[in-house]
Amino acid sequence: MFGLGRYFRLFAAFGRFSLANEMAFRANYAMKVLVEILWLGILLVFFDTLYGHTGAIAQWDRYQFLFFLGCYYTLEGLIETLFLENATDFAELVRTGNLDFYLLKPVDEQFLVSLRKVDWSTAPKILLGGVIMTYALVALAGQGEWVFDPLRALAFLTLFVCGVTLAYSFLLLLASTSVWLVRNQSLMEMWWLFTTLMRYPRDIYWGGWASPLYVFFSFAVPVLLVISVPAEVMLKGLDWRFVALTVAAAALLLAFSRWFFFRSLRSYRSASS
């Protein structure tokens, strides 16, 4: 069993190898980065159009929603850079039997399957999201609507990590079903549904016909907690009920997704069987 330091060095080696692969086709890398920037531009235009017609949406004003958008973009960048390509490739490993080669390595299987590739073309999203969040906070501070609080900042960082953990756990659960379904494209489409739900504050789902969605995706499948709770803590103060719920959900779902992943591996039949 590798020590923790060895896993960090192994992950760094994965990152260097992935970067070398990207730099072998620099024009392709530049185009992929440009697409991500254009996608951010579309999101910002959509955001500006909305707030050109209203002062607030579900009690989120312009700069609060801009901070939320930056938070979402940063988290999406982390997930896509570290985990998404690995998760979507898992079905192909199962189908071709190439998963055998990974299971023979003296490394934790979940670590190897989850982190063997780093998608550097989506890494700029992390930086861009951070810039948007910083800009929004400066604007709110200038209006006297936000004051820096070390406790809230620490709570935000902790809950953001919990949000990343929740998103990763959802992705691992969906990917693990490949062992039984082989091609799990329909279930991976569910991941895009989850990211669409994460893109908006959970408050907009409360009231009217959408209230069941709010309840289900806050408590049964806590997708709406991933971005909303960290952003609310940073902007609106601590709500200890949802803070506790988010931390507990992250810990439980991470443990369950790991169990489910290894349970799926026990059902895997190698290429030689």
C-alpha positions in Angstrom: 0.0 0.0 0.0 1.3 3.4 -1.0 1.8 6.1 1.6 0.0 9.4 1.2 3.1 11.2 0.0 3.5 8.6 -2.8 -0.1 9.2 -4.0 0.6 12.9 -4.2 3.8 12.2 -6.3 1.9 9.8 -8.5 -0.9 12.3 -9.1 1.7 14.9 -10.0 3.2 12.4 -12.5 -0.3 12.0 -14.0 -0.6 15.7 -14.3 2.8 16.1 -16.0 2.0 13.3 -18.4 -1.4 14.7 -19.3 0.1 18.2 -19.8 2.8 16.7 -22.1 0.0 15.1 -24.2 -1.9 18.3 -24.4 1.2 20.3 -25.5 1.8 17.9 -28.3 -1.2 19.4 -30.0 -1.1 23.0 -28.9 -3.6 24.3 -31.5 -6.1 21.8 -30.3 -5.5 22.8 -26.7 -5.8 26.5 -27.5 -9.1 25.8 -29.3 -10.5 23.9 -26.3 -9.6 26.7 -24.0 -11.2 29.2 -26.3 -14.4 27.2 -26.3 -14.4 27.3 -22.5 -14.0 31.1 -22.5 -16.8 31.4 -25.1 -19.0 29.3 -22.9 -18.3 31.6 -19.9 -19.1 34.6 -22.1 -22.5 33.0 -23.0 -23.2 32.5 -19.3 -22.3 36.1 -18.5 -24.5 37.4 -21.3 -27.4 35.3 -20.1 -26.8 36.6 -16.6 -26.6 40.2 -17.7 -29.8 39.8 -19.8 -31.7 38.5 -16.8 -30.6 41.3 -14.5 -31.3 43.9 -17.2 -35.0 43.2 -16.5 -35.1 42.7 -12.8 -33.3 43.8 -9.6 -33.3 40.4 -7.9 -34.2 36.8 -8.5 -35.3 34.8 -5.5 -33.6 37.3 -3.2 -30.3 37.1 -5.1 -29.3 40.5 -6.5 -26.9 41.1 -9.5 -23.6 40.7 -7.7 -24.7 38.0 -5.4 -25.8 35.9 -8.4 -22.5 36.8 -10.1 -20.6 35.4 -7.1 -22.8 32.2 -7.3 -22.0 31.9 -11.0 -18.3 32.2 -10.3 -18.6 29.6 -7.6 -20.4 27.2 -10.0 -17.8 27.8 -12.7 -14.9 27.1 -10.4 -16.4 23.9 -9.1 -17.3 22.8 -12.6 -13.7 23.5 -13.7 -12.3 21.3 -10.8 -14.7 18.4 -11.7 -14.0 18.5 -15.4 -10.2 18.9 -14.9 -9.8 16.1 -12.4 -12.6 13.7 -12.7 -15.0 13.9 -15.6 -13.0 12.4 -18.4 -11.9 9.6 -16.1 -15.5 8.8 -15.2 -16.7 8.9 -18.8 -13.8 6.6 -19.9 -14.6 4.0 -17.2 -17.3 2.4 -19.4 -14.8 1.9 -22.2 -12.3 0.3 -19.8 -15.0 -2.2 -18.8 -16.2 -2.8 -22.3 -12.7 -3.5 -23.7 -11.4 -5.3 -20.7 -8.6 -2.8 -20.3 -9.7 -2.3 -16.7 -7.7 -5.5 -16.0 -4.4 -3.5 -16.4 -5.5 -1.0 -13.8 -6.7 -3.5 -11.3 -3.3 -5.2 -11.4 -1.4 -2.1 -10.3 -0.3 -1.9 -6.6 -2.4 1.3 -6.2 -5.8 2.1 -4.7 -8.2 1.3 -7.6 -10.5 4.2 -7.0 -7.6 6.6 -7.0 -6.2 5.2 -10.2 -9.5 5.1 -12.1 -10.6 8.6 -10.8 -7.4 10.6 -11.3 -5.3 8.9 -14.0 -5.9 11.8 -16.5 -6.0 15.5 -15.9 -7.8 17.6 -18.5 -5.7 20.8 -18.6 -8.0 22.4 -21.2 -10.6 23.0 -18.5 -8.2 24.1 -15.8 -8.5 27.9 -16.8 -12.2 27.7 -15.7 -11.0 27.4 -12.1 -9.0 30.6 -12.4 -11.8 32.4 -14.3 -14.3 31.4 -11.7 -12.1 32.7 -8.9 -11.8 36.1 -10.8 -15.5 36.3 -11.1 -16.1 35.6 -7.4 -13.4 38.2 -6.4 -15.0 40.8 -8.7 -18.4 40.2 -7.3 -17.2 40.4 -3.6 -15.4 43.7 -4.3 -18.5 45.1 -5.9 -20.7 44.0 -3.0 -18.1 45.4 -0.5 -18.2 48.7 -2.4 -21.9 48.9 -2.0 -21.7 48.1 1.7 -23.5 44.8 1.3 -20.6 42.5 2.2 -17.8 42.6 4.8 -15.0 40.2 5.0 -15.4 37.7 7.9 -12.6 35.1 8.5 -15.0 32.6 10.0 -17.4 32.9 7.0 -14.5 32.7 4.6 -13.2 29.5 6.3 -16.8 28.1 6.3 -17.1 28.8 2.6 -13.8 27.0 1.8 -14.8 24.0 3.9 -18.3 23.8 2.3 -16.9 24.4 -1.2 -14.7 21.3 -0.6 -17.8 19.5 0.6 -19.5 20.6 -2.6 -16.7 19.2 -4.7 -16.9 16.0 -2.7 -20.6 15.7 -3.3 -20.2 16.3 -7.1 -17.4 13.7 -7.3 -19.4 11.2 -5.4 -22.4 11.6 -7.7 -20.1 11.1 -10.7 -18.4 8.0 -9.2 -21.7 6.4 -8.5 -22.9 7.0 -12.1 -19.6 5.7 -13.6 -19.7 2.6 -11.4 -22.9 1.4 -13.0 -20.8 0.8 -16.2 -19.8 -2.6 -14.8 -23.4 -3.8 -15.1 -24.7 -1.6 -18.0 -21.4 -1.5 -20.0 -22.7 1.5 -21.9 -24.2 3.9 -19.4 -24.7 6.9 -21.6 -28.2 7.5 -20.4 -27.0 7.6 -16.8 -24.2 10.0 -17.6 -26.8 12.3 -19.1 -28.1 12.4 -15.6 -24.8 14.0 -14.6 -25.6 16.9 -17.0 -29.0 17.2 -15.4 -27.3 17.5 -12.0 -25.0 20.2 -13.3 -27.9 22.1 -14.7 -29.7 22.0 -11.4 -26.5 23.1 -9.6 -26.2 26.2 -11.9 -28.9 28.1 -10.1 -29.5 29.0 -6.5 -31.8 26.5 -4.7 -34.2 29.3 -3.7 -35.5 29.6 -7.2 -37.0 26.1 -6.9 -39.0 26.9 -3.8 -42.6 27.8 -4.4 -45.3 26.6 -6.8 -44.8 23.5 -8.9 -41.0 23.4 -8.4 -41.2 22.9 -4.6 -41.0 19.1 -4.9 -37.8 19.5 -6.9 -36.4 21.7 -4.1 -37.2 19.1 -1.4 -36.1 16.0 -3.4 -32.8 17.5 -4.7 -32.0 19.1 -1.3 -32.6 16.2 1.0 -32.9 12.9 -0.9 -30.3 13.6 -3.7 -28.6 16.7 -2.3 -27.6 18.3 -5.6 -28.9 21.7 -4.8 -26.6 21.9 -1.8 -23.4 21.7 -3.8 -23.1 25.4 -4.8 -25.9 27.1 -3.0 -24.8 26.4 0.6 -21.2 27.6 0.2 -22.4 30.7 -1.7 -25.1 31.5 0.9 -22.6 31.2 3.8 -20.2 33.6 2.1 -22.9 36.1 1.2 -25.7 35.8 3.6 -24.4 34.3 6.8 -24.3 30.9 8.4 -27.3 28.7 8.5 -26.1 25.9 10.7 -28.8 23.5 9.7 -27.8 23.4 6.0 -24.1 23.7 6.9 -24.4 20.5 9.0 -26.6 18.8 6.3 -24.0 19.6 3.6 -21.0 18.3 5.6 -22.9 15.2 6.7 -24.1 14.5 3.1 -20.6 14.9 1.7 -19.1 12.5 4.2 -21.9 9.9 3.8 -22.1 10.1 0.1 -18.3 9.8 -0.3 -18.3 6.7 1.9 -21.3 5.2 0.0 -19.8 5.9 -3.4 -16.5 4.3 -2.5 -18.4 1.2 -1.2 -20.5 1.1 -4.4 -17.4 1.4 -6.6 -15.7 -1.5 -5.0 -19.0 -3.4 -5.0 -19.2 -2.9 -8.8 -15.6 -4.1 -9.1 -16.5 -7.4 -7.4 -19.1 -7.9 -10.2 -16.6 -7.1 -13.0 -15.6 -10.0 -15.2 -12.2 -9.5 -16.7 -11.4 -9.8 -20.4 -10.0 -13.3 -19.8 -13.0 -14.6 -18.0 
